[in-house]
Amino acid sequence: MKLILFSIYFGFFMSNLIFCMYRNYFLIMLMMLEFMVLNIFFMFNVFMWLTNLDFFILMIFLVVTVCEGVLGISIMVNMLRMGGIDYFRVFNSLV
């Protein structure tokens, strides 16, 4: 169990590190945010399993996660249509 929790925490830490290192590229930021959410989902899953609680809240969490991912992809598509690149330093605003 300790190895599972360590790997989840390590994955969350590494996704935060990569998110901070490549903050200029929108696609990599979206991928790391989704990886962080996936690690949080696994943490919730382990917590629910250890405390014998209901897993229904995980379905609500997954729905919110999908909505967040779709919003991020739609913003990226809008940026690509405006400027043709997902590099943040090119844009002054996300209008």
Legacy VTK file of the C-alpha trace (Angstrom):
# vtk DataFile Version 3.0
C-alpha trace
ASCII
DATASET POLYDATA
POINTS 95 float
0.000 0.000 0.000
2.860 2.364 0.795
4.341 1.790 -2.657
1.033 2.668 -4.311
0.695 5.888 -2.323
4.335 6.775 -2.970
3.898 6.309 -6.713
0.750 8.463 -6.703
2.474 11.243 -4.753
5.574 10.989 -6.933
3.462 11.221 -10.082
1.673 14.269 -8.701
4.983 15.913 -7.807
6.495 15.192 -11.218
3.445 16.550 -13.027
3.683 19.736 -10.956
7.372 20.017 -11.797
6.820 19.554 -15.532
3.856 21.945 -15.388
6.132 24.635 -13.937
9.036 23.914 -16.285
7.010 24.033 -19.515
4.520 26.734 -18.597
4.894 28.497 -21.949
3.326 25.682 -23.971
-0.408 25.326 -23.543
-0.696 21.715 -24.726
1.904 20.458 -22.245
0.193 22.429 -19.483
-3.126 20.765 -20.333
-1.549 17.316 -20.369
0.092 17.863 -16.988
-3.145 19.199 -15.505
-4.924 16.064 -16.687
-2.144 13.928 -15.214
-2.521 15.765 -11.884
-6.266 15.179 -11.950
-5.666 11.503 -12.711
-3.378 11.242 -9.674
-5.985 12.986 -7.522
-8.552 10.492 -8.816
-6.307 7.610 -7.755
-5.818 9.235 -4.329
-9.599 9.530 -3.939
-9.987 5.929 -5.038
-7.481 4.657 -2.465
-9.071 6.808 0.248
-12.555 5.527 -0.580
-11.274 1.961 -0.619
-9.530 2.302 2.771
-12.478 3.963 4.506
-15.180 1.789 2.864
-17.089 4.802 1.588
-19.335 5.036 -1.458
-17.625 5.428 -4.827
-20.380 7.603 -6.335
-18.467 10.821 -5.624
-15.741 9.548 -7.967
-18.208 9.592 -10.860
-19.026 13.237 -10.141
-15.308 13.993 -9.967
-14.762 12.338 -13.353
-17.592 14.379 -14.913
-16.041 17.614 -13.631
-12.651 16.443 -14.907
-14.023 15.825 -18.395
-15.630 19.279 -18.423
-12.301 20.825 -17.401
-10.484 18.981 -20.154
-12.989 20.022 -22.805
-12.762 23.653 -21.714
-8.968 23.566 -21.939
-9.014 21.995 -25.382
-11.551 24.538 -26.636
-9.336 27.394 -25.408
-6.355 25.806 -27.138
-8.293 25.432 -30.410
-9.315 29.090 -30.152
-5.672 30.091 -29.625
-4.565 27.999 -32.591
-7.182 29.592 -34.827
-6.128 33.076 -33.748
-2.381 32.725 -33.933
-1.514 29.308 -35.264
0.683 28.315 -32.314
0.171 27.321 -28.671
3.206 29.246 -27.397
2.086 31.722 -24.709
4.653 34.458 -25.283
3.189 35.179 -28.721
-0.189 36.223 -27.287
-0.955 39.355 -25.297
-4.359 38.095 -24.167
-6.788 35.249 -24.738
-9.466 37.459 -26.318
LINES 1 96
95 0 1 2 3 4 5 6 7 8 9 10 11 12 13 14 15 16 17 18 19 20 21 22 23 24 25 26 27 28 29 30 31 32 33 34 35 36 37 38 39 40 41 42 43 44 45 46 47 48 49 50 51 52 53 54 55 56 57 58 59 60 61 62 63 64 65 66 67 68 69 70 71 72 73 74 75 76 77 78 79 80 81 82 83 84 85 86 87 88 89 90 91 92 93 94
